Amino acid sequence: MPPKARITKDMVIDAAFDIARRTGADNINARTVSQRLNCSTQPVMYHFATIEELKRAVYAKADRYHTEYLMNIQKPQEEGMLGIGLNYIRFAIAEPHLFRFLFQSGFAAENSLLEMIDSRELIPVISVMQEAMNRNTEQTKEVFVTLAMFVHGYASIIANNSLEYDEALIKKHLKRVYTGAVAAMQEENLPGEEILPGEEKPLKEDRDEKAI
């Protein structure tokens, strides 16, 4: 008889990832993974002492998959931030179980939006935005925060089956948010208005009065 195929750690992760995609990460356990691999539970527990550890490995794979999905802009007219924003929402439609696992399960390593912005996984996204905006990294991140809250809100509602997907309407809103965020960033970073520690930035009305 030929020797039994060796179950590798990557095979276990891939099987658990497939379960997360199809039925949700809550269904990842030694029994369901072993059934998918057509083996006993022993290889699963050999590579992962706990299911929590396996889920974290699957989360990392899902995070990479999500980033690749965001960066896969297929329509030329959707270059830059518009394409990334739309892909973020499309991901929630195409992969609702993974979306909920990534953003609504408590497995994220980052505990806040600001921590997420500085994560290694977002470097490609921020780089594309920075090139499209022709701004420095910090300015780009300021705009990203505004857009991220908008698209994440849209995507979360859709992923939980509470809103019908209307791409034309979403494009219109996304362009408005992007334009407004860039305009606000430019206004807040006007040249010649360096603010010293402890001072407050002049309000728009104050600047208008000075200009009169």
C-alpha positions, -999 to +999 in steps of 0.1 A: +000+000+000+013+035-008+022+056+023-005+080+036-001+116+025+015+138+051-008+165+064+013+197+066+006+228+086-003+248+055-028+221+045-045+225+079-046+263+075-060+261+040-087+237+051-097+259+080-096+290+057-120+272+033-144+265+062-142+301+073-151+313+037-180+288+032-197+286+066-179+310+090-150+309+113-172+297+142-173+264+125-135+259+126-127+230+149-106+198+149-134+177+136-145+199+107-109+205+096-100+168+097-132+159+077-121+184+050-086+169+049-100+133+051-079+125+081-081+120+118-080+150+142-045+141+153-026+160+124-047+191+132-039+191+168-003+182+161+003+214+142-020+236+164-022+230+202-055+249+203-082+259+179-077+295+190-041+292+176-054+278+143-080+306+140-053+332+144-033+316+116-065+315+094-071+352+103-036+361+091-043+343+058-077+360+054-060+394+061-035+388+033-063+377+010-083+408+018-054+431+010-048+413-024-086+417-031-084+454-024-055+459-047-070+440-076-085+469-095-097+455-128-115+486-142-092+513-155-117+540-146-116+529-109-079+536-103-066+547-070-089+552-040-122+548-058-112+513-069-099+504-034-130+517-017-153+499-041-133+467-037-136+469+001-174+470-002-174+443-029-154+421-006-182+423+020-206+410-007-184+383-022-169+371+011-194+380+039-181+352+062-145+364+059-155+400+062-173+393+095-143+372+107-118+400+099-138+429+113-164+417+137-149+387+155-124+403+178-094+386+163-078+417+149-044+424+163-051+462+162-074+476+188-082+509+171-084+525+137-052+544+142-034+512+150-048+496+119-036+524+097+000+518+108-002+480+102+021+464+077-009+449+058-021+484+048+012+497+034+003+488-002-031+505+001-016+537+016+011+537-011-015+536-039-035+564-023-004+585-017+007+583-053-028+592-065-031+621-042+005+634-045+006+640-008+029+629+021+022+598+041+006+615+071-017+636+049-027+604+030-035+587+063-057+615+073-078+611+042-077+573+046-093+575+080-123+594+066-127+570+037-122+539+058-150+548+082-173+555+052-166+523+032-164+501+064-198+514+075-213+506+041-196+472+039-206+462+074-243+469+067-242+450+034-223+421+050-251+417+076-277+417+048-292+450+059-287+471+027-291+464-010-259+470-030-262+499-054-228+505-070-238+537-088-250+553-056-220+541-037-196+555-063-213+588-061-211+589-023-175+577-023-164+604-047-181+630-025-164+617+007-130+615-011-133+651-025-145+664+008-117+647+028-090+660+005-104+695+006-106+694+044-070+681+046-058+709+023-076+735+043-062+722+076-027+722+062-025+756+046+010+770+043+021+797+067+000+784+095+024+764+116+009+758+150+031+758+181+024+734+210-004+746+231-019+769+204-051+763+186-054+763+148-073+794+135-109+787+125-119+792+089-139+823+099-108+839+115-087+833+084-114+848+062-115+880+084-077+883+081-080+881+043-104+910+042 
